[in-house]
Amino acid sequence: MRAEVEILFAKLDENAEAPTQGTKSAAGWDLRALEKTTVSKGNSTKIRTGLAVAIPDGWEGQIRSRSSLGAKGMIMPNGVGTIDSDYRGELMVLATWIGEGDSIVLEKGERIAQLLIAPVPVTSFTEVSFENLSKTERGEGGFGSSGRF
């Protein structure tokens, strides 16, 4: 059974476009560039959406790259952007260019990223000694120890 959640949003600019879902089964909601933006190689660029959201407590927003732009060479240097439920500023997509040429130009209204909404469990951390952590098949090999090399 799928949980239902309502996300309130506001246009901070009259030219902003509401998030859209490509199909009814799509996990992400497309975010569009508010204005023409150049993303250059070697720099992090904030791409404006002109939108603000109110994500309910117990949920988070995840901004992810669109695979079509990633295939060309536009990536998010932070991997996935997290939108906390108490954030009310403008949604921006952080991007950099690693593709052919010095930059990519994104047109106003172009789909630039996807927004996914995910539950956030109530979490607590309890300190114990290392010996009291449960043992695993991987053991204490450390970083890269489960790889093939």
C-alpha positions as CSV (number, residue, x, y, z in Angstrom):
1,M,0.0,0.0,0.0
2,R,1.4,3.4,-1.0
3,A,1.3,6.3,1.5
4,E,-0.2,9.5,0.3
5,V,1.3,12.9,1.0
6,E,0.3,16.4,-0.1
7,I,3.1,18.8,-0.8
8,L,2.1,22.5,-0.8
9,F,4.1,24.7,-3.1
10,A,4.3,28.4,-4.0
11,K,5.6,30.1,-7.1
12,L,8.1,32.7,-6.0
13,D,8.2,34.0,-9.6
14,E,5.3,34.3,-12.0
15,N,7.3,32.4,-14.6
16,A,7.9,29.4,-12.4
17,E,6.3,26.1,-13.5
18,A,4.6,23.6,-11.1
19,P,6.3,20.2,-10.7
20,T,5.0,17.7,-13.2
21,Q,4.9,13.9,-13.1
22,G,5.8,12.2,-16.4
23,T,3.5,9.3,-15.8
24,K,1.3,8.3,-12.9
25,S,3.9,5.7,-11.9
26,A,6.9,8.0,-12.1
27,A,8.7,8.2,-8.8
28,G,10.0,11.8,-9.4
29,W,8.3,15.1,-10.2
30,D,10.1,17.1,-12.9
31,L,11.5,20.5,-11.9
32,R,12.1,23.1,-14.6
33,A,14.6,25.9,-15.0
34,L,13.2,29.3,-14.2
35,E,15.5,31.1,-16.5
36,K,18.1,30.3,-19.2
37,T,21.2,29.1,-17.3
38,T,24.8,28.1,-18.4
39,V,26.4,25.3,-16.4
40,S,30.2,25.5,-16.8
41,K,32.9,22.9,-16.4
42,G,34.7,23.0,-13.1
43,N,32.0,25.2,-11.4
44,S,29.0,24.5,-9.3
45,T,26.0,26.4,-10.6
46,K,22.7,26.9,-8.8
47,I,19.8,26.5,-11.2
48,R,16.7,28.4,-10.0
49,T,13.2,26.8,-10.1
50,G,11.2,29.7,-8.7
51,L,9.4,27.3,-6.4
52,A,9.2,26.8,-2.6
53,V,7.6,23.8,-1.0
54,A,6.2,22.8,2.4
55,I,7.2,19.2,2.9
56,P,5.3,17.7,5.9
57,D,7.2,16.7,9.0
58,G,8.4,13.1,8.7
59,W,9.1,13.4,5.0
60,E,12.0,14.8,3.0
61,G,12.5,15.9,-0.6
62,Q,15.3,14.4,-2.7
63,I,16.5,16.3,-5.8
64,R,18.1,14.0,-8.3
65,S,19.6,14.4,-11.7
66,R,17.6,13.6,-14.8
67,S,19.3,10.7,-16.6
68,S,19.0,12.3,-20.0
69,L,21.1,15.3,-18.8
70,G,23.5,13.0,-16.9
71,A,24.1,11.0,-20.0
72,K,25.2,14.3,-21.7
73,G,27.5,15.2,-18.8
74,M,25.5,17.3,-16.3
75,I,25.9,16.0,-12.8
76,M,25.0,17.1,-9.3
77,P,28.3,17.5,-7.4
78,N,26.5,16.6,-4.1
79,G,24.9,13.5,-5.7
80,V,21.4,14.0,-4.3
81,G,20.1,17.2,-2.8
82,T,18.1,16.9,0.4
83,I,15.2,19.2,1.1
84,D,14.3,19.1,4.9
85,S,10.7,19.5,6.0
86,D,11.5,22.8,7.7
87,Y,13.1,24.4,4.6
88,R,11.0,27.1,3.0
89,G,13.5,28.7,0.6
90,E,13.6,28.5,-3.2
91,L,14.3,25.0,-4.6
92,M,17.6,25.2,-6.5
93,V,19.4,22.4,-8.4
94,L,23.2,22.4,-7.9
95,A,24.9,21.3,-11.1
96,T,28.3,21.0,-12.8
97,W,29.3,20.1,-16.3
98,I,31.7,17.2,-17.1
99,G,30.6,16.6,-20.7
100,E,32.0,17.6,-24.0
101,G,32.8,21.3,-24.4
102,D,33.1,24.0,-21.8
103,S,29.5,24.2,-20.7
104,I,25.8,23.3,-21.3
105,V,23.1,25.9,-21.8
106,L,19.7,25.0,-20.2
107,E,16.8,26.9,-21.6
108,K,14.0,28.5,-19.6
109,G,11.4,25.9,-18.8
110,E,13.7,22.9,-19.5
111,R,13.3,19.9,-17.2
112,I,16.5,19.9,-15.1
113,A,16.0,17.5,-12.2
114,Q,13.5,15.4,-10.4
115,L,12.0,15.8,-6.9
116,L,11.2,12.6,-5.0
117,I,9.4,12.6,-1.7
118,A,10.5,10.0,0.9
119,P,9.6,9.1,4.5
120,V,12.1,9.9,7.3
121,P,11.9,7.6,10.3
122,V,12.3,8.8,13.8
123,T,15.9,7.9,14.6
124,S,18.1,7.9,17.6
125,F,21.7,7.0,18.1
126,T,22.9,5.1,21.2
127,E,26.6,4.8,21.9
128,V,28.1,1.4,22.7
129,S,31.5,-0.1,22.6
130,F,32.8,-1.4,19.3
131,E,32.6,-5.0,20.7
132,N,28.9,-4.5,21.3
133,L,28.1,-3.8,17.6
134,S,26.6,-6.8,15.8
135,K,29.1,-8.8,13.8
136,T,28.6,-9.2,10.0
137,E,29.8,-11.5,7.3
138,R,31.9,-8.6,6.0
139,G,33.7,-8.3,9.3
140,E,36.2,-5.5,10.1
141,G,37.7,-5.3,6.6
142,G,37.0,-1.6,6.2
143,F,36.4,0.6,3.2
144,G,36.5,-1.4,-0.1
145,S,36.8,-4.8,1.7
146,S,33.7,-6.2,0.1
147,G,34.8,-5.3,-3.4
148,R,36.2,-7.7,-6.0
149,F,39.8,-6.5,-5.7
